[in-house]
């Protein structure tokens, strides 16, 4: 992006995030409703780079952990 463009670039990050999160949530709900298995999903807010708190998530209680990198782009 050019320096001139950077000066005027004012993304509405919250709206982009909210729209993207809504799409992802709707996709998850759709998947869960269509699954022939009993599935559940839980969302936690902690830093997995320092470990997963066992008081919140006991061993053997999950199949997958999804995280995002600190360099993850939220828009663009």
C-alpha positions as CSV (number, residue, x, y, z in Angstrom):
1,X,0.0,0.0,0.0
2,X,1.4,3.4,-0.9
3,X,2.2,6.0,1.7
4,X,-0.6,8.2,0.3
5,X,-3.1,5.4,0.6
6,X,-2.0,4.6,4.1
7,X,-2.7,8.2,5.2
8,X,-6.4,7.9,4.1
9,X,-7.0,4.2,4.9
10,X,-9.5,4.1,7.7
11,X,-11.0,0.6,7.8
12,X,-14.1,0.0,9.9
13,X,-12.3,-2.9,11.7
14,X,-15.1,-3.6,14.2
15,X,-17.8,-4.0,11.5
16,X,-15.5,-6.2,9.4
17,X,-14.8,-8.4,12.4
18,X,-18.4,-8.5,13.4
19,X,-19.6,-9.5,9.9
20,X,-16.9,-12.2,9.6
21,X,-17.6,-13.6,13.1
22,X,-21.3,-13.7,12.2
23,X,-20.6,-15.7,9.1
24,X,-18.3,-18.1,10.9
25,X,-20.8,-18.6,13.7
26,X,-23.7,-19.2,11.3
27,X,-21.5,-21.8,9.5
28,X,-20.7,-23.5,12.7
29,X,-24.4,-23.6,13.8
30,X,-25.3,-25.0,10.3
31,X,-22.7,-27.7,10.6
32,X,-23.8,-28.7,14.1
33,X,-27.4,-28.9,13.0
34,X,-26.6,-31.1,10.0
35,X,-24.2,-33.4,11.8
36,X,-25.4,-37.0,12.5
37,X,-23.3,-36.9,15.6
38,X,-23.8,-35.0,18.8
39,X,-21.4,-32.1,18.6
40,X,-20.7,-29.1,20.8
41,X,-18.6,-26.1,20.5
42,X,-17.1,-23.9,23.3
43,X,-15.2,-20.6,22.9
44,X,-12.6,-19.6,25.4
45,X,-10.5,-16.5,25.7
46,X,-7.0,-17.3,26.9
47,X,-3.5,-17.2,25.5
48,X,-2.7,-20.7,24.2
49,X,1.0,-19.8,23.8
50,X,1.4,-20.1,27.6
51,X,-0.8,-23.3,27.8
52,X,-4.4,-24.3,28.1
53,X,-5.8,-23.8,31.6
54,X,-6.7,-27.3,32.9
55,X,-9.3,-25.7,35.3
56,X,-11.2,-24.5,32.2
57,X,-10.4,-27.4,29.8
58,X,-9.5,-30.7,31.4
59,X,-7.3,-33.2,29.6
60,X,-9.0,-35.4,27.1
61,X,-12.1,-33.1,27.0
62,X,-11.5,-31.7,23.4
63,X,-10.7,-32.9,20.0
64,X,-9.3,-29.7,18.4
65,X,-8.1,-26.3,19.4
66,X,-8.2,-23.5,16.9
67,X,-6.1,-20.4,17.5
68,X,-5.0,-17.4,15.5
69,X,-1.5,-16.1,15.2
70,X,-0.5,-12.6,16.4
71,X,0.2,-11.7,12.8
72,X,-3.3,-12.9,11.6
73,X,-4.9,-10.3,9.4
74,X,-8.5,-9.3,10.3
75,X,-9.0,-7.4,7.1
76,X,-7.3,-6.6,3.8
